[in-house]
């Protein structure tokens, strides 16, 4: 102890330490858990960051489109109208090129020690589509799994609205509310999630409907182009609007709460 320090200051310091130890021993005030401390140190990413993560960012959008683009380009360039290969041969090379592109994207991500979730998901879908296209000998079936999956997603979302359990609300709870699903007691948020979920149903049906129409009239190449140039922008726009609408409601409620206090 420094000799120039007043005695009462030293005694107060010791007394404060003893008091603090007693309070902690008796649990007289809440001590943050390790998880809570981690949450405080590492706050959740913003909603815009969450959107970027779900979409895979600009790079993710490009990477998910490259295998489809490879399939379309090879099927056109090697087909009867250009290179003159027999239909099934052109289809085979288009399938090989598409799958190889998807595998290459995953390999590059692994080599750079980057997340491969989007690449693996894309490869799985590409593999199923490639198998169907080869089995039937028709290029349009390459896109059939994606069309059916999109319609299936729309049906699940619609059912969640009918049963008053809007899935967009659950997604928001996981992504932006630290896993808490306490929005059921918030009437305004609940209604917002209901109509936003319906918006997603419409968005998914538009995407899948356009593709199915082209599928039905056997426009395989146009189907691939639409999937790249139309489907992703609709998805990204719906996601961004959803984030904006939720932020608008939660911000308004926060201001109202602060004003009431």
C-alpha positions in Angstrom: 0.0 0.0 0.0 1.3 3.5 -0.9 2.2 5.3 2.4 0.7 8.6 1.1 -2.8 6.9 0.6 -5.3 7.9 3.3 -6.2 5.1 5.7 -10.0 5.5 5.2 -9.6 5.0 1.4 -7.8 1.7 1.9 -10.4 0.5 4.4 -13.2 1.5 2.0 -11.6 -0.4 -0.8 -11.3 -3.6 1.4 -14.9 -3.2 2.6 -16.2 -2.8 -0.9 -14.4 -5.9 -2.1 -15.8 -7.9 0.9 -19.3 -6.6 0.2 -19.0 -7.4 -3.4 -17.9 -11.0 -2.6 -20.8 -11.4 -0.2 -23.3 -10.1 -2.9 -21.9 -12.5 -5.4 -21.8 -15.4 -3.0 -25.5 -14.9 -2.0 -26.4 -14.2 -5.7 -28.0 -10.9 -4.6 -27.6 -9.5 -8.1 -27.8 -11.3 -11.4 -24.4 -12.4 -12.8 -24.4 -12.6 -16.6 -24.0 -16.1 -17.9 -21.2 -17.0 -20.3 -23.8 -17.0 -23.2 -25.1 -13.6 -22.2 -21.6 -12.2 -22.0 -20.9 -13.6 -25.4 -24.0 -12.0 -26.8 -22.9 -8.7 -25.4 -19.5 -9.0 -26.8 -20.6 -10.3 -30.2 -24.0 -8.7 -31.1 -26.1 -10.2 -33.9 -25.4 -9.0 -37.4 -27.7 -6.3 -38.7 -30.7 -7.3 -40.8 -28.9 -6.2 -44.0 -26.0 -8.4 -43.1 -28.4 -11.3 -42.5 -29.9 -10.7 -45.9 -26.5 -10.8 -47.5 -25.7 -14.0 -45.7 -28.9 -15.7 -46.8 -28.4 -14.6 -50.4 -24.7 -15.5 -50.2 -23.9 -11.9 -51.2 -23.3 -10.8 -54.8 -20.7 -13.5 -55.2 -23.2 -16.1 -54.0 -25.7 -15.0 -56.6 -23.1 -15.2 -59.3 -21.8 -18.6 -58.2 -25.3 -20.1 -58.0 -26.0 -18.8 -61.6 -22.8 -20.1 -63.2 -23.7 -23.8 -63.4 -27.1 -22.9 -65.0 -25.4 -20.5 -67.4 -22.9 -23.3 -68.3 -25.7 -25.7 -69.0 -27.6 -23.2 -71.2 -24.5 -22.1 -73.2 -23.2 -25.6 -73.8 -26.6 -26.9 -74.8 -27.1 -24.1 -77.3 -23.5 -24.0 -78.7 -23.2 -27.7 -79.1 -26.7 -28.3 -80.4 -28.0 -28.7 -83.9 -28.2 -25.0 -84.5 -24.5 -24.3 -83.9 -22.0 -27.2 -83.6 -24.4 -29.8 -85.0 -24.0 -32.4 -82.3 -26.8 -34.9 -81.8 -29.3 -33.8 -79.2 -28.3 -36.3 -76.5 -24.6 -35.7 -77.0 -25.1 -31.9 -76.6 -27.2 -32.6 -73.5 -24.4 -34.8 -72.1 -21.8 -32.1 -72.5 -24.1 -29.5 -71.1 -24.7 -31.7 -68.0 -21.0 -32.4 -67.6 -20.1 -28.7 -67.9 -22.8 -27.7 -65.4 -21.8 -30.2 -62.8 -18.1 -29.5 -63.3 -18.7 -25.8 -62.8 -20.6 -26.5 -59.5 -17.9 -28.8 -58.3 -15.2 -26.3 -59.3 -16.9 -23.5 -57.3 -17.0 -25.8 -54.2 -13.4 -26.7 -54.7 -12.2 -23.1 -54.9 -14.1 -22.2 -51.7 -12.6 -25.2 -49.9 -9.1 -24.2 -51.1 -9.6 -20.7 -49.8 -11.1 -22.1 -46.6 -14.4 -20.3 -47.2 -17.9 -21.5 -46.3 -19.2 -24.1 -48.8 -22.9 -24.3 -47.7 -24.2 -22.4 -50.7 -22.0 -24.4 -53.1 -23.0 -27.7 -51.7 -26.7 -26.8 -51.8 -26.3 -25.7 -55.4 -24.4 -28.9 -56.4 -27.1 -31.0 -54.9 -29.8 -29.3 -56.9 -27.7 -29.4 -60.1 -27.0 -33.1 -59.6 -30.7 -33.9 -59.4 -31.6 -31.8 -62.4 -28.8 -33.3 -64.4 -29.9 -36.8 -63.6 -33.5 -36.1 -64.6 -32.4 -34.4 -67.9 -30.1 -37.3 -68.8 -32.7 -40.0 -67.9 -35.4 -38.4 -70.0 -33.2 -37.1 -72.7 -34.8 -33.7 -72.4 -32.9 -30.5 -71.4 -36.0 -28.9 -69.9 -36.1 -31.4 -67.1 -32.8 -30.0 -65.8 -34.9 -27.2 -64.3 -37.8 -29.3 -63.1 -36.5 -29.8 -59.5 -36.1 -26.1 -58.9 -39.6 -25.4 -60.2 -41.2 -28.0 -58.0 -39.2 -26.9 -55.0 -40.3 -23.3 -55.4 -44.0 -24.3 -55.7 -43.5 -26.5 -52.6 -42.0 -23.6 -50.6 -45.0 -21.4 -51.6 -47.4 -24.1 -50.4 -45.7 -24.4 -47.0 -45.7 -20.7 -46.5 -49.4 -20.5 -47.5 -50.3 -23.2 -44.9 -48.4 -21.3 -42.2 -50.6 -18.3 -42.9 -53.8 -20.4 -42.8 -52.8 -21.9 -39.5 -51.8 -18.4 -38.2 -48.2 -19.4 -37.8 -46.5 -17.2 -40.4 -43.0 -18.6 -41.2 -41.6 -15.2 -41.9 -42.2 -14.4 -38.2 -40.2 -17.5 -37.2 -37.4 -16.5 -39.6 -37.3 -13.0 -38.1 -37.1 -14.4 -34.6 -34.1 -16.6 -35.5 -32.3 -14.0 -37.6 -32.9 -10.8 -35.8 -34.5 -11.5 -32.4 -31.8 -13.8 -30.9 -34.0 -16.8 -31.4 -36.9 -15.4 -29.3 -40.4 -16.0 -30.8 -42.2 -13.4 -28.6 -43.9 -11.7 -31.5 -47.1 -13.7 -31.1 -48.2 -11.2 -28.4 -47.5 -8.2 -30.6 -50.6 -7.7 -32.8 -48.9 -5.3 -35.2 -45.9 -7.5 -35.8 -48.1 -10.6 -36.2 -50.2 -8.9 -38.9 -47.1 -7.7 -40.6 -45.7 -11.3 -40.7 -48.9 -12.6 -42.0 -49.1 -10.4 -45.0 -45.3 -10.6 -45.6 -45.6 -14.4 -45.7 -48.4 -14.0 -48.3 -46.1 -11.7 -50.2 -43.5 -14.5 -50.3 -46.2 -16.9 -51.5 -47.0 -14.6 -54.5 -43.3 -14.0 -55.2 -42.5 -17.7 -55.3 -45.5 -18.5 -57.4 -44.5 -15.8 -59.9 -41.0 -17.2 -60.2 -42.1 -20.8 -60.5 -45.1 -19.9 -62.7 -43.0 -18.2 -65.4 -40.5 -21.1 -65.4 -43.3 -23.7 -65.5 -44.9 -21.9 -68.5 -41.6 -22.1 -70.4 -41.2 -25.7 -69.3 -44.7 -26.6 -70.6 -44.0 -25.1 -74.1 -40.5 -26.8 -74.2 -38.4 -23.7 -74.2 -35.5 -25.1 -72.2 -32.9 -22.5 -73.1 -35.3 -19.6 -72.4 -36.1 -21.3 -69.1 -32.5 -21.2 -68.1 -32.1 -17.5 -69.0 -35.3 -16.6 -67.1 -34.0 -18.4 -64.1 -30.9 -16.3 -64.1 -32.2 -12.9 -65.1 -35.7 -12.9 -63.6 -35.8 -15.4 -60.7 -32.9 -14.1 -58.6 -33.9 -10.4 -58.8 -37.4 -11.2 -57.7 -36.0 -13.2 -54.8 -33.6 -10.4 -53.7 -36.2 -7.7 -54.1 -38.7 -9.6 -51.9 -36.1 -10.2 -49.3 -35.1 -6.6 -49.2 -38.7 -5.4 -49.0 -39.4 -7.8 -46.2 -36.5 -6.5 -44.1 -37.6 -2.9 -44.7 -41.2 -3.6 -43.7 -40.2 -5.3 -40.5 -37.7 -2.6 -39.6 -40.4 0.0 -40.2 -42.8 -1.6 -37.7 -40.2 -2.4 -35.0 -38.7 1.1 -35.2 -42.1 2.7 -34.9 -43.0 0.6 -31.9 -39.6 1.4 -30.3 -40.2 5.1 -30.7 -43.7 4.8 -29.2 -42.4 2.9 -26.2 -39.7 5.5 -25.6 -42.2 8.3 -25.9 -44.5 6.7 -23.4 -41.7 6.4 -20.9 
